[in-house]
Amino acid sequence: MWKYVKRSVIFCVCSCVLLGLAALSICNYAMAGDEPAGSPARDEETETVIFKMELPDPVSTSPPARVYPVVQSRDHNGFPVDYALSVTMIVCTDQKCKPVVVTMYWNALGHYERLEHPPGKPLTKKEHVPFDAADYAKLDRILKDRNSILGRISLAYLAEPGDKDKGVDAWSAATPITARESVVKDAAYTTWVMWRWANGEIVPKLRRITERSCTPRYLDQLLSSEDRRDVDFALKYVTEHHSSDEQFLERVFHILENGDREHVTLSLRFLSGAMQDKKKLHARLIDSCCRMKSMYSPMVLAHFADQPDLPPATLEKLTGRLDRLPYFQIHLILRLLEEREFFSETTESNIAQLLSNDDFFKARRAYEHLSKQDLSSETESKVNAFRERNRDRL
């Protein structure tokens, strides 16, 4: 009986050794490959893929860049969700401070999101005082600010000796006043180094990896995202890589009608190239103009004003929506007609309807425009009647 027990124990030990060697082999391969390495690790909702990435040390540029394993998480559709990098950072130049050990996370487009540290190894400040909750909160705000001054100053700048004549703040002899709000107090070096990791060379590299997944389905998902950064990226991508692809039209029209100023600009750029039928394009833009926020719809009218050869049908259709637009948009449309010296029976009829509008300023603007035109007898009668009614207000 003991003979069989010994054989079982030996078999189990050998199996464990073989499994350990296989796992080690997969890890080593993941560190060395240019492409995703190893088999994706799946759970019910996500999978992870490891990419190798060559990154320099922000503190010391003399050693060659190291290769790090960057972990990409994907959703159930196989689309990128975020990236994670575990790194040990040297945050000073004299090697006297403790290394910072953290895992940093970015979203699929390379925007820094958060960090984690191992249990019992918090970030520390001067004299190895651990960060408190307020320090972590401030660090989080700083690392998410891509326009921070930390991107424009060197580590040596933070090391200038305390000297009031040089504008150095008294609370930290190593931190000039101009950088005060951009670093955690008593942790200027740590803040600078971590900002460089969060917003440095890794960002465009992460984005390039994500671009490999830019299928029409993924782009459609980004275009419908509530995160404006996703929408920015997708609009720029479809404009550059799918400039004549009409499958994104409806999604982009929705963004045009509901987005902010930059989204309107990007949407107009894409729609102008992707929609080949200019008559249909102009009709859709005019309809969208009536549904947009009043602060952004003038951008569509400016787009029309920039077109050298607007067809008469477009100009007439613009006047057909006057009753649905605010005063300033009405003024812009009538000014466009005046600059183009365009007037027709259709525009005359459409503009004349404004004479009875409850908003006197709209009605007066229509009156001013019609007064300069050669009118039909019917419209001239309406104009004269408006003048008589409002003689004291004109």
Beta strands, then each sheet from edge to edge (+ up, - down):
strand 1: 37-42
strand 2: 47-55
strand 3: 66-74
strand 4: 80-89
strand 5: 100-107
strand 6: 112-116
sheet 1: 1+ 2- 3+ 4- 5+ 6-
end
